[in-house]
Amino acid sequence: MSHSNKENKGIYKQMVFRKGLFQIKNLKDNKVFLKTSSDLDRAFNSDSFQLRLGSHRNTALQQDWNSLGQDNFEFSILDELNTDENHTDKDIKKELKQLHELYIAECNKEGIVLY
């Protein structure tokens, strides 16, 4: 069944994306890369693809990935936001920023080194 562009846009707007924070953890030295996103699955796949391609924007993470290999890294979702249709994009961005800052503070408190 084929949909028109207008119908496809309507379907896309109704899709619900997972929002939250994920990490890429170096299993050799426990260094962590944290990232928030309003579409966790897309961001997760994008970062994984960039690392495999050798073009991740975090050069220290990319260097470790290149030298240690992908088997020495673990991807995991740390936290997800519960949002509804009343949350604006601005609200979500603010909550994601707060979530990121909270996890950075927790990592610093626990002595976890961040990328």
Secondary structure as the mmCIF struct_conf table of DSSP 4:
data_model
#
loop_
_struct_conf.conf_type_id
_struct_conf.id
_struct_conf.beg_label_comp_id
_struct_conf.beg_label_asym_id
_struct_conf.beg_label_seq_id
_struct_conf.end_label_comp_id
_struct_conf.end_label_asym_id
_struct_conf.end_label_seq_id
HELX_RH_AL_P HELX_RH_AL_P1 ASN A 5 GLN A 14
STRN STRN1 GLY A 20 ASN A 26
TURN_TY1_P TURN_TY1_P1 LEU A 27 ASP A 29
STRN STRN2 VAL A 32 SER A 37
BEND BEND1 SER A 38 ASP A 39
HELX_RH_AL_P HELX_RH_AL_P2 LEU A 40 LEU A 53
TURN_TY1_P TURN_TY1_P2 GLY A 54 GLY A 54
BEND BEND2 ARG A 57 ARG A 57
HELX_RH_AL_P HELX_RH_AL_P3 THR A 59 LEU A 68
HELX_RH_3T_P HELX_RH_3T_P1 GLN A 70 ASN A 72
STRN STRN3 PHE A 73 GLU A 80
TURN_TY1_P TURN_TY1_P3 GLU A 85 ASN A 86
HELX_RH_AL_P HELX_RH_AL_P4 ASP A 89 GLU A 110
TURN_TY1_P TURN_TY1_P4 GLY A 111 GLY A 111
STRN STRN4 LEU A 114 LEU A 114
#
